[in-house]
Amino acid sequence: MRGLFTTSVYAALLLTTGCVPAKTGSKSDIVILPLGGEVKVTDGSIVYALPLTVLEFDIITERTIEIPGPYSEFAKEMIGLEDVIADENEIWSLRDVTLRTVEELDPSQYYVIQGTTLMQTNLLSLKKNGLVLDINPDIYAETAFAHSQGESDYQGLLFPDMGAQEYVSLKTDTAYKVVKADTAFIRVPYLVQKKKSPTLEEEAAEAAKRLLELREGKHMILTGETNIFPQDGSAINEINRLDREYTALFAGKSWTETKHHRIWLTPQMTMAGKKTTLFSFSETGGMTNAGSNGGVTVSIEFIPSGKTRDLNLIVRPVVSEKEIAVADKLFYRVPDVVEIRVSSGNETICTARKLIYQFGNTVALPANFIIGK
C-alpha cells in the first residue's frame, strides 16, 4: 500500500519534471473543463474522471438450527444422556467480515480535454498509476456477486426411523352378545380384534433397547467375539449410521447453514473520526439492515493519516475557486492512507489500512505539461 502511494507521487514528479512545453500551440489552445452544464464533448476531445474508492464487504454468517428428539424427555433415564436438545432453537453467528477497496468513477469529477492543436498527453501514465480513470474501466467487470448461500436446508424427514419393531399391535378379546333362544336368553361369545398403539414411553424403551444392542454387537464384531465377521467395513458403517439415528431420537438433531452477504459503502470525509453503522446483527435474527431494532450494531470508523499534506512540497493543491475556474489545468487525485476499523459493539472484528482517494487531495498540473512536441 505504501509502495503504491510512493509510485503515485513519483509519477507526479515525472510529469512535472519530464514533460516539455508545447512548441506548436499556446496555452489558450488547450482547454480542460469539468463535464456538465454547458460544457459539451466535441470531436477530438479526451474525457476522463477522477477515481472514487468504494469499500466492498464480504460477510459470512452461520445459521444453526436445533430440533429436539421425540424421546428427549427419556434420554437420561434410558440411555444416560444429559444436556440434550430440549427445545427448537435458531442461533446465528457472525463468522467473518472481509473488506476490500474498489476504484470506481467519481460521477462528480468528469473532465474534458479540448484542443485546437496536435497534442501528445501523458494521461495514460496518470491512468496507469491510478490517479485518473478512463470512462470504461475494467473494474466494473469484476463487481458481480453470486448469492450462493452454502448448504441448503435439511432435506428429508428428520426422524425416519423411530426405533420400534411395530407401531400398531392387534389385541384379541372375547366379547359376548345376547341371543334369544326359545323362552330364554343366552350369551354367545365371539372374538374381537382391537388395534393398539404403543405409548411414547414404550416406543422410547424399545428404541433404547435396539440402540444398546447395536453398540454391543459392534463391540463384539470389533473384538472378534462373534462367529460372523464382515469382509469389509460396510456392516460397521451401517451400524454407525443406525447408532447416530437412534441416538438423535433422544439427543436431537442440529445442522448449520452458511449465508453470504455483500454490501458496499462509499466513504465520505464527514465519516472521518467517528463510527458509521454498517448493519445490525443478532443471535436470533441474524443480519439486518442498519438502523433496525434489536441486535448488536456493527460499525466502521475511518482514521485518515494525512499523508497527502506533504504534497504541498511537490505540487500546489487547488485551494480557491479562481484556480478551479482556470481552464488550462489537468486535475488528478492522490489518495490518502486511512486506517479502517470494523467493530461489533465494543469488540474489533476487522482492521485494515487502505488508500482512499476521496480522503486525499485533488491537485493540478498546467496544461503545457501535458502537451507533446
ABEGO torsion letter per residue (X at the ends): XAAAAAAAAAAAAAAAAABBBBAABBAAABBBBBBEEABBBBBGBBBBBBBBBBBBBBBBBBBBBBBBBAAAAAAAAAAGBBGBBABBBBBBBBABBBBBBBBBBBAABBBBBBBABBBBBAAAAAAAAGABBBABBAAAAAABBBBBAEBBBBBEBABABAGBABABBBBBBBBBBBBBBEABBBBBBBBBBBBBBBBAAAAAAAAAAAAAAAAAAAAAAAAGABABBBABAAAAAAAAAAAAAAAAAAAEBBBBBBBBBBBBBBBBAAABGBBBBABBBBAAAEBBBBGBBEEBBBBBBBBBAGAAAAAAAABBBBABAAAAABAABBBBBBBBBBBBBBBBEABBABBBBBBBAAABBBBBBBAAAABBX
